[in-house]
Amino acid sequence: MKAIVVKRESKMPLLSWKEIPDIQCGPEEVLVEVKATAVNRADLLQALGLYPPPPGESEILGLEMAGVVAAIGDAVHNRQIGDRVLALLPGGGYAQQAVVHHQMLIDLPGSWSFAEGAAIAEVWLTAFVNLFIEGTLQPGEAVMIHAGGSGVGTAGIQMAREAGAAVYVTAGTQIKLDKCRALGAELAVNYKEEDFFEAVMTATGGNGVDLILDPVGGAYLNRNLDLLKENGRLINIGLLGGNSVEMNLATVLGKSLRIIGSRLRSRPLTEKIAITRKFKERFWPMLEEGRIHPVIDRVFPIEEAQAAHAYVRKNRNTGKVILEVGIEE
Ligand SMILES: NC(=O)c1ccc[n+]([C@@H]2O[C@H](COP(=O)([O-])OP(=O)(O)OC[C@H]3O[C@@H](n4cnc5c(N)ncnc54)[C@H](OP(=O)(O)O)[C@@H]3O)[C@@H](O)[C@H]2O)c1
């Protein structure tokens, strides 16, 4: 099969589409012929050698895919060759073949493209687990979603809206701000022009919010803590704005706040299966109906993974950047 191979000789890693040995599925896995995968920030870091895959997992980049089942493990009885599926992966998506535990699979609706399928797993499951399992978001609550125009943000806004929460976001361009409002955000703050704390405090009549989903980290920590109501929850999922900052614990104690760091990729398989099942039960029917939808910015052929990484690194995307895997003789 072919896969993206990373060469790290200069400062910028070189990504090339090359022949590597075929893979096989284990007894409880299926082998999928990958038709599309997507770029995630974790891939950018992994390509730089800064975010190795969990022990024992594929060294190939790629945390999600959509494709067609091509082989089935001996212990899998509910799948057929030819099933159109999508799934979260611990790695290995940037390739013509990927293996995945059969309980991680989600059926791709007949009317959906593979690109749409590949836009789901990583960002929708991340937004879901953090808003609803870690963050216990309830109807009537207020939630702040930073980087609202990101893949995670565009998924999170829609699910939070459907759950009956009031959604506030930050984003750094007019296109992203407009998209966030169109997806259901009550207020979208351009963090480059306005202080998000002041803007959201004004919009909530001085009340603040119950939950914050934050991929920015250090640069936002103190304003995030100030923005939370009593018993508020701050879920940190990234460090785009740095990882080190001085904070006053009196704010945390004085409002009984919870600060939670949360990762998806490193969770045990059993937890990922449970998260996938709960997500499917609650939000998959809405995705199938089209009430909520994956947001795709651009589709690149996988041979242009290098350019796709550069596009994401420059913060150009609103929603997902997809890599399509063509059929080769
Ligand atoms: N913990 C987990 O399990 C997990 C899983 C998936 C993703 N993540 C993290 O969640 C974040 C979003 O992922 P994604 O794939 O949805 O990302 P994405 O689509 O690539 O979007 C990220 C956006 O963040 C904004 N941003 C970048 N640097 C920033 C900064 N210093 N301050 C404020 N905003 C900044 C940019 O938008 P603007 O133009 O608005 O600045 C950028 O386009 C990433 O940090 C990713 O690593 C974590």
The ligand as an ORCA input file, in Angstrom:
! r2SCAN-3c Opt
* xyz 0 1
  N      -7.148     17.149     23.694
  C      -7.633     16.496     22.657
  O      -7.979     15.323     22.741
  C      -7.778     17.193     21.338
  C      -8.390     16.553     20.242
  C      -8.545     17.280     19.033
  C      -8.087     18.584     18.954
  N      -7.468     19.128     20.041
  C      -6.967     20.501     20.005
  O      -8.060     21.363     19.803
  C      -7.647     22.471     19.024
  C      -8.543     22.605     17.830
  O      -8.281     21.500     16.964
  P      -8.801     21.560     15.478
  O      -8.283     20.384     14.749
  O     -10.255     21.793     15.515
  O      -7.992     22.857     15.009
  P      -8.030     23.697     13.676
  O      -9.239     23.396     12.884
  O      -6.705     23.550     13.062
  O      -8.198     25.195     14.232
  C      -7.368     25.746     15.189
  C      -7.626     27.253     15.222
  O      -7.175     27.765     16.481
  C      -6.942     29.159     16.339
  N      -5.686     29.484     17.000
  C      -4.443     29.077     16.648
  N      -3.524     29.592     17.481
  C      -4.208     30.349     18.378
  C      -3.827     31.149     19.499
  N      -2.547     31.257     19.874
  N      -4.795     31.798     20.184
  C      -6.086     31.685     19.812
  N      -6.523     30.950     18.774
  C      -5.587     30.289     18.068
  C      -6.872     29.454     14.836
  O      -8.066     30.105     14.447
  P      -8.202     31.724     14.493
  O      -8.051     32.164     13.073
  O      -9.556     31.916     15.053
  O      -7.101     32.232     15.362
  C      -6.836     28.059     14.212
  O      -7.376     28.018     12.922
  C      -6.167     22.258     18.682
  O      -5.395     22.923     19.640
  C      -6.015     20.750     18.842
  O      -4.701     20.384     19.171
  C      -7.317     18.476     21.216
*
